């Protein structure tokens, strides 16, 4: 009987521990999560995973930050992490104890950053650079409270683009809407963009700009 009571006690402790973890998770999931970005893609990922997402864009001058960090010799990974942290910290300074998510994605081609296009001519130039080569897409995320980072994470995926001639690239671009073109950095991986690649290695959410699995894992273990 003593052994049985001990086993039952240990089982109850484990169940209580799991219940507390679940309650913390529900509390976080019910709280609103502030996204320091106007990215509809990231907002959709958060909402599709049960988050109550409030959008408050940080409006960071990303190109200026990239240029300054590049001059200092920063790697694409470090630039991505810095931008995510800048966005999250800027918005969380004005919010009381709310969790703010900042995120940034960059294309790393042989150690050089490829920025998002601002027009279709730039998009064509980017596709020509990526044509027939492998590149890394790096997505970084930072969670902040009261103006300070509480957690960050970066992930990368490797994509190998097929060989295309210029007319084929122009045809691809003609089939892509402006919204998709500028939101997804020339390719929309869950749409027509997948046809551009001969090989994709990595998490699809990372490619879309938000490694949601790791975010949920962290929040699940966060002590509120």
C-alpha positions in Angstrom: 0.0 0.0 0.0 2.9 2.3 0.8 4.4 1.8 -2.6 1.1 2.4 -4.3 0.6 5.6 -2.4 4.1 6.8 -3.4 3.4 6.0 -7.1 0.1 7.8 -7.0 1.8 10.8 -5.3 4.4 11.0 -8.0 1.8 10.7 -10.7 -0.3 13.5 -9.2 2.9 15.7 -9.0 3.5 15.1 -12.7 -0.1 15.8 -13.6 -0.1 19.0 -11.5 3.1 20.1 -13.2 1.6 19.6 -16.6 -1.6 21.3 -15.6 0.3 24.4 -14.4 2.3 24.5 -17.6 -0.9 24.2 -19.6 -2.5 27.0 -17.5 0.5 29.3 -18.1 0.3 28.5 -21.8 -3.5 29.3 -21.9 -2.8 32.6 -20.0 -0.2 33.7 -22.5 -2.3 32.6 -25.5 -5.3 34.5 -24.2 -3.2 37.6 -23.6 -2.7 39.7 -26.6 0.6 39.4 -28.4 1.8 42.6 -30.0 3.5 42.3 -33.4 6.0 45.1 -34.1 5.5 44.7 -37.8 3.0 45.5 -40.5 3.7 42.1 -42.1 0.4 40.5 -43.0 2.2 37.2 -43.4 3.5 37.1 -39.9 0.2 38.3 -38.5 -1.6 35.4 -40.3 0.9 32.9 -38.9 0.3 34.1 -35.3 -3.5 34.2 -35.7 -3.5 30.7 -37.3 -1.7 29.5 -34.3 -4.3 30.9 -31.8 -2.7 34.2 -30.9 -4.7 37.3 -30.3 -2.4 39.5 -32.4 -2.3 43.3 -32.2 -0.2 45.1 -34.9 1.9 48.0 -33.9 4.6 48.6 -36.6 8.0 49.8 -35.3 8.7 51.7 -38.5 12.4 51.2 -38.2 14.6 52.5 -41.1 15.8 49.1 -41.9 18.0 50.0 -44.9 19.9 52.6 -42.9 20.5 50.0 -40.1 21.6 47.4 -42.6 24.0 49.8 -44.3 25.5 50.9 -40.9 25.9 47.3 -39.7 27.3 46.1 -43.0 30.0 48.8 -42.8 30.9 47.5 -39.4 31.3 44.0 -40.9 28.2 42.5 -39.4 27.0 39.2 -40.9 23.5 38.7 -42.3 22.6 36.7 -39.2 23.7 39.5 -36.9 21.9 42.1 -38.9 18.7 40.1 -38.9 18.9 39.6 -35.1 19.6 43.3 -34.5 16.7 44.4 -36.6 14.3 42.0 -34.8 15.5 43.3 -31.4 15.3 47.0 -32.4 11.6 46.5 -33.5 10.5 44.6 -30.4 12.3 46.9 -27.9 11.0 50.1 -29.6 7.4 49.1 -29.3 7.6 47.4 -25.9 9.0 50.5 -24.2 5.6 52.1 -24.4 3.6 49.1 -23.3 3.1 47.9 -19.8 4.4 44.3 -19.4 3.0 43.1 -22.7 4.9 40.6 -24.8 6.0 42.2 -28.1 7.3 40.3 -31.0 9.9 41.8 -33.4 10.9 39.8 -36.4 13.2 40.2 -39.5 14.1 38.0 -42.4 17.0 38.5 -44.8 18.3 36.6 -47.8 22.0 35.7 -47.4 23.6 35.0 -50.8 27.3 34.1 -50.3 27.6 36.3 -47.2 25.8 39.3 -48.8 22.3 40.5 -47.9 19.7 40.7 -50.6 17.1 43.3 -49.5 13.4 43.3 -50.5 12.7 44.9 -53.9 10.9 48.2 -54.1 9.9 47.7 -57.7 9.7 45.0 -60.3 12.9 46.0 -62.0 14.7 45.4 -58.7 12.8 42.1 -58.3 14.1 40.9 -61.6 17.7 41.8 -60.7 17.3 39.9 -57.4 16.0 36.8 -59.2 19.0 37.0 -61.6 21.4 37.1 -58.7 19.7 34.0 -57.1 19.3 32.2 -60.4 20.9 28.7 -60.4 22.4 29.3 -56.9 21.8 28.2 -53.3 21.1 30.9 -50.7 20.1 31.0 -47.0 16.9 32.7 -45.8 17.5 33.8 -42.2 14.5 34.6 -40.0 15.1 36.1 -36.5 12.6 36.8 -33.8 12.9 38.8 -30.6 10.4 38.8 -27.7 10.5 41.9 -25.5 8.9 43.3 -22.4 9.2 46.8 -21.0 11.8 47.8 -23.6 14.1 44.8 -22.9 14.6 41.6 -24.8 13.5 38.5 -22.9 14.2 35.9 -25.6 15.5 35.7 -29.2 15.9 33.0 -31.8 17.2 32.7 -35.3 16.6 30.0 -37.9 17.7 29.5 -41.5 16.5 27.6 -44.5 18.6 26.8 -47.6 16.9 27.2 -51.0 18.5 26.2 -54.3 17.0 28.0 -57.3 16.7 26.4 -60.7 18.3 27.9 -63.8 16.0 30.2 -65.8 16.5 32.5 -68.7 15.5 36.1 -68.5 12.2 35.6 -70.3 11.2 32.8 -67.9 11.9 35.1 -64.9 9.9 37.9 -66.4 7.0 35.5 -67.0 7.1 34.4 -63.3 7.1 38.0 -62.2 4.1 38.8 -64.4 2.1 36.2 -62.6 2.8 37.5 -59.1 0.7 40.3 -57.6 2.5 43.4 -56.1 1.3 42.4 -52.6 2.9 39.0 -52.8 6.0 40.3 -54.5 6.8 42.8 -51.8 5.6 40.8 -48.9 7.5 37.6 -49.6 10.8 39.0 -51.0 10.3 38.0 -54.6 9.1 34.5 -53.9 6.0 33.2 -52.2 7.0 29.7 -51.0 3.5 28.4 -50.4 2.4 29.6 -53.9 4.0 30.0 -57.3 7.4 30.7 -55.7 7.9 27.0 -54.9 8.3 26.3 -58.6 11.5 28.4 -58.7 13.4 25.9 -56.6 15.0 22.6 -57.2 15.6 22.0 -53.5 14.3 23.5 -50.2 15.8 22.6 -46.8 14.3 24.1 -43.7 11.1 25.0 -41.9 8.4 26.6 -44.1 7.4 29.0 -41.3 11.0 30.2 -41.2 10.9 30.9 -44.9 7.7 32.8 -44.5 9.3 34.9 -41.8 8.3 33.6 -38.4 9.6 30.4 -36.7 6.4 29.9 -34.9 7.1 26.5 -33.4 10.0 27.9 -31.3 8.0 30.9 -30.2 5.2 28.6 -28.9 7.8 26.4 -27.2 9.2 29.4 -25.4 5.9 30.8 -24.4 4.8 27.4 -23.2 7.6 27.4 -20.7 7.5 31.1 -19.8 6.7 31.8 -16.1 4.1 34.6 -16.3 
